[in-house]
Amino acid sequence: MSPHRPPATGPVASAGPRVPVELTLTGPPGLDPPAGRRAASRRPPRHLADLPLAERRAAVTELGEPPFRASQLSRHYFGRYTDRAEEMTDLPRVSREALAQALLPLLLTAERELVCDEGTTRKTLWRTFDGALVESVLMRYPDRVTMCVSSQAGCGMACPFCATGQAGLTRNLSTAEIVGQVVAGARVLASGRVPGGPGRISNVVFMGMGEPLANYPSVLAAIRRLTEPVPEGMGISQRSVTVSTVGLVPAINRLAAEGLSVRLAVSLHAPDDELRDTLVPVNRRWQVAEVLAAARDYTAATGRRFSVEYALIKDINDQAWRADELGSLLAGDLAHVNLIPLNPTPGSKWTASRPADQDEFVRRLEAHGVPVTVRDTRGREIDGACGQLAATARP
């Protein structure tokens, strides 16, 4: 195996034809919110996934039920992936509907689902309670199942090569709206509808729509819901959760102090401030040296290797000298570089690097002793790959 290709545990392309298929789903009518315009400030209804278990107990007590009903309800949602009152047969018939209505409101409605890779990659377009649109992607590999989730409707970081960034920010998602994407993926997987038979979500990556650390309280609570054991949460290992950021330094430092063991991924995309100011505009606030210093502090606090995400753009950031500069910056760090061949987005003037330039970039990084892989472009056919999520109501 060539040293610059992903290892066997990394993304694996399907052996069959990669033809996208649209699955017809029904959802409520509505109009797309204008790009970049915030939705109404009305908050999503309270959901049990928004609350730690102690607060769920208090909530069911307010409804006149014994506190242990909170654990029963939570086991159905986090362990059996259901929010349907009629399926909760261990609850009294007279209590089921009231509890479900109060603590399991419908927050996300599936508008459309696209599949490719013979059904093992599935992108879902969700409409929220107020009409905002977000997307999530389920990817099944031979050794794991990864859910890529959105933390915001849209994104305010304005990276010009990213479809989400070009659309602007609508609003932050609630904790339950984030967790609900994973529960929905777990439900589909457990049902056996994904080729490979029934399975479980093993990995969650906050690499969908939005800047996770710009929605810090909801994302942190979502991480806790996802990783706490049933009935507190879904029981996914913290070490199998990755949080991506363009480099919000104060939030990285805050996350390092939380006592978590999730992985940090820094979307760098350029080793020099001059270019990164253009590709990642927030660099004008926190520059490359500050971002990498925060990432190193995160590694020191958690013991976890950090990742550097780097979208290779033809003749923009793929020069050999930039590979050498990036290698010099990361030499000796507990870090890993994920090179991402740029995925096409509508109206973009940029494209992926030439194969020869990509190979040279890999070779230069390896010469500095920096581990590097080239990410598989899985989901590209359904606009589900890195940087392609745009959440449009119609194809």
Disulfide bonds with the S-S distance in Angstrom:
none
